């Protein structure tokens, strides 16, 4: 039977990524991502915001890209899989961990972003980031309707539809 282990996060970086290199030379980057949700308290009617923190790990080329482009506070879309682990802390207590191993990343918002980075985790490939489209200046002046066209009520609309 087939199974699925997939996580999708849209959140903000809680800190700059920590990039390190394994003895083999492959890059590993860790970052914390915050996701928030809002709900209303049933008793008071007050809006309550709950924030969850997620540990995300990037490998190989995607780790290098994350280290270069992700910064604290930056909005990001991440796809990956859950990875559970255990460790023993300094007091001898066994602790459980949940990490997200990312295989796709897309920077969101602002002029700095708009690029899609990702690839197959096993292949370690990632396409080069796309640059953001140039910002548009103020809206162009409305066009004058041609004298021979009948008035439709749409004559002052701009024909440069972006899709």
C-alpha positions as CSV (number, residue, x, y, z in Angstrom):
1,X,0.0,0.0,0.0
2,X,1.3,3.5,-0.8
3,X,1.9,6.1,1.9
4,X,2.3,9.8,2.0
5,X,4.5,11.9,4.3
6,X,4.1,15.5,3.1
7,X,4.2,18.8,4.9
8,X,3.4,22.3,3.5
9,X,4.2,25.4,5.6
10,X,3.7,29.0,4.9
11,X,5.3,31.1,7.6
12,X,8.0,33.4,8.7
13,X,11.6,32.7,9.5
14,X,12.3,33.0,13.2
15,X,16.1,33.4,12.8
16,X,18.7,33.4,10.1
17,X,19.6,29.9,8.8
18,X,22.5,28.1,10.3
19,X,24.5,26.5,7.4
20,X,27.2,23.9,8.1
21,X,28.9,21.3,6.0
22,X,29.2,17.6,6.5
23,X,32.6,15.8,6.2
24,X,31.5,14.8,2.7
25,X,31.1,18.4,1.7
26,X,27.3,18.5,1.4
27,X,25.6,21.5,2.9
28,X,23.0,21.3,5.8
29,X,20.9,24.3,6.8
30,X,18.6,24.6,9.8
31,X,16.0,27.3,10.3
32,X,12.9,27.9,12.5
33,X,9.6,28.7,10.8
34,X,6.7,30.3,12.7
35,X,3.1,29.7,11.6
36,X,0.2,31.5,13.2
37,X,-3.6,30.8,13.4
38,X,-6.4,32.9,14.9
39,X,-9.4,31.8,16.7
40,X,-12.0,33.4,18.9
41,X,-12.3,32.6,22.6
42,X,-15.7,31.2,23.2
43,X,-16.1,32.8,26.6
44,X,-14.8,36.3,25.9
45,X,-15.2,36.6,22.1
46,X,-11.6,37.8,22.1
47,X,-9.4,37.0,19.1
48,X,-6.5,34.7,20.1
49,X,-3.4,34.2,17.9
50,X,-1.5,30.9,18.4
51,X,2.0,30.6,17.0
52,X,3.6,27.2,16.3
53,X,7.4,26.8,15.7
54,X,8.7,24.3,13.2
55,X,12.3,23.1,12.8
56,X,13.2,22.8,9.1
57,X,16.3,21.2,7.7
58,X,17.6,21.7,4.1
59,X,20.2,19.6,2.4
60,X,22.7,20.0,-0.4
61,X,22.1,22.8,-2.9
62,X,18.8,23.8,-1.4
63,X,20.6,24.3,1.9
64,X,23.1,26.7,0.2
65,X,20.2,28.6,-1.4
66,X,18.3,28.8,2.0
67,X,21.5,30.1,3.7
68,X,21.8,32.8,1.1
69,X,18.2,34.0,0.7
70,X,16.3,33.3,3.9
71,X,16.6,35.9,6.6
72,X,14.9,36.4,9.9
73,X,11.3,37.7,9.4
74,X,11.1,36.6,5.7
75,X,7.9,34.9,4.5
76,X,8.5,31.5,2.9
77,X,6.6,28.6,1.5
78,X,8.1,25.2,2.3
79,X,7.3,21.6,1.2
80,X,8.9,18.6,2.8
81,X,8.4,15.5,4.9
82,X,8.3,14.8,8.7
83,X,11.2,13.2,10.3
84,X,11.0,12.0,13.9
85,X,14.0,11.5,16.2
86,X,15.2,11.0,19.8
87,X,18.1,12.3,21.7
88,X,19.3,12.3,25.4
89,X,19.7,15.7,26.9
90,X,22.5,16.7,29.3
91,X,20.4,15.6,32.3
92,X,20.0,12.1,30.8
93,X,16.3,12.6,29.8
94,X,15.3,11.2,26.5
95,X,13.6,13.8,24.3
96,X,11.6,13.4,21.1
97,X,12.1,15.7,18.1
98,X,10.1,16.5,15.0
99,X,11.9,18.0,12.0
100,X,10.7,18.9,8.6
101,X,13.1,17.9,5.9
102,X,12.5,20.4,3.1
103,X,12.6,19.6,-0.6
104,X,10.9,22.7,-2.0
105,X,11.1,26.3,-1.0
106,X,9.6,29.5,-2.4
107,X,10.3,33.0,-1.1
108,X,7.2,35.1,-0.6
109,X,6.4,38.8,-0.6
110,X,8.4,41.9,-1.2
111,X,10.9,42.8,-3.9
112,X,13.5,40.5,-2.5
113,X,11.5,37.4,-3.2
114,X,9.4,35.7,-5.8
115,X,11.9,33.0,-6.6
116,X,11.1,29.3,-6.5
117,X,13.7,27.0,-5.2
118,X,13.4,23.3,-4.9
119,X,14.2,20.0,-6.3
120,X,14.3,16.4,-5.6
121,X,15.9,15.8,-2.1
122,X,17.7,12.6,-3.3
123,X,19.2,14.3,-6.3
124,X,20.1,17.5,-4.4
125,X,19.4,19.7,-7.4
126,X,17.7,23.0,-7.3
127,X,17.0,25.5,-10.1
128,X,18.5,28.9,-9.9
129,X,16.3,31.5,-8.2
130,X,14.1,33.6,-10.4
131,X,14.3,37.3,-10.0
132,X,11.3,39.3,-9.0
133,X,9.4,41.1,-11.8
134,X,10.2,44.8,-12.1
135,X,8.0,47.1,-10.1
136,X,5.5,49.0,-12.1
137,X,5.3,52.7,-11.9
138,X,2.1,54.7,-11.5
139,X,-0.8,53.7,-13.7
140,X,-0.6,54.8,-17.3
141,X,-2.8,57.7,-18.5
142,X,-6.2,56.5,-19.6
143,X,-6.5,56.1,-23.4
144,X,-8.8,58.3,-25.4
145,X,-11.6,56.4,-27.0
146,X,-11.7,56.4,-30.8
147,X,-14.4,58.7,-32.3
148,X,-15.8,55.9,-34.5
149,X,-16.3,53.4,-31.7
150,X,-19.7,53.4,-29.9
151,X,-19.5,54.2,-26.1
152,X,-19.6,51.0,-24.1
153,X,-18.8,52.3,-20.6
154,X,-15.4,50.5,-20.8
155,X,-13.6,53.1,-23.0
156,X,-11.5,54.4,-20.1
157,X,-10.2,51.0,-19.0
158,X,-6.6,50.0,-19.6
159,X,-6.2,47.1,-22.1
160,X,-3.0,45.9,-20.5
161,X,-4.5,43.0,-18.6
162,X,-1.7,41.0,-16.9
163,X,-3.1,37.5,-17.8
